[in-house]
Amino acid sequence: MSTTFVPSNGRLLVRPIEATKTTPGGLTIPDSMKQEQQEAEVIASIDEQYGGYAVGTKILLGKWAGSPITIDYEKLLLVSADEVLGYWEEKKEN
């Protein structure tokens, strides 16, 4: 039997996106200078219409947003849809 985690009450399960380790100019950023990760990818949502975010959507979170949880040895965040500051939208080219 397989089980799937389903967030409730307008929450989203997200996977933080690793920050780049170099600047656009090629300089390496030391670990001590990295900021808390604020970008994430939605991996589970109970209802796209309630939270407005489909699985796979890349979102921007507030600095202290979410509750860290571990599922299958993977570090994830459980965040409220209200904590999402914005998201990236792909533009269709004509």
N, C-alpha and C positions, 0 to 999 in steps of 0.2 A: 504494500500500500504506500502510495506517495502522498506527501502532505505539502501544502503551499501556505505560506504566510500571507494573510489578507489584512491590511490595515483597516481600522474602523474610524468612524467619526471625522471624516474629512482629512485623515492623515495620509501621508505618502511614505513609502519605503524607498530610500534613495541610496545610491552608491556614490560616495565622494569621488571626484575626479582629481587625480594627482596633479599637483602644480608642476609647472615646467622647472627644470633644474638649471636652465640657462636663460639668459636674457636674449632678446632679438639680436643684440650685437655680439653674442657668443660668450659672454662672461658667465662663469659658473656661480650660482647662488649657494652659499653655505647653508647647511641645515639650520643653523642657529638664527639665520636671517629670514627664513621662510615665514610667511604669514599663515594663519589658520585657513584651511581650505574652505572656500565659499561656493564652489561650483559642484554640481552633482547631477546624476542622471536618474530619472525616475525608473524604478524597477518593479513597483507594485502600487496600484491605486485601486480603491474599492469602486469608484465611480468617476469616470472622466468628467462627467457633467458637474459633479459636486465640487471636485477640486480643480477641474479644468486642465489637468495635465495627463496626457497619455503616456503609457510606458515607452521609454526611450527618449522622452523630452529632456533636454539639458536645461537646468534651472540655476538661478543664483539665489543663495541663501544669506540671511543675516549672519553676522560673525558668531553669535552664540546660539544659533537655531538648532533645534532638534535634540533628540535623545539618542546617544550612541547605543547600539545593540550589536550583538554578534550572532549571525545565523550561518551554520555550516562553516565555521571558522573564518568567516568573512566579516569585516568591520563595516557596518552600515549605519545609517541614520534614519530615525523615525521622526518625521517633521509634520507639523500642521500645515495645511494649505495656506493659512494666514501668514506663515513665516517665509513664504516664497516672495522674494523681491521682484522677480521677473524671470523670463525664459527666452531662449534663442529660437527664432523662427526662420525656417529656410525659405528663401525667396525664390519664386519660380521665374526663370529667365525667359523672355520672349524672343 
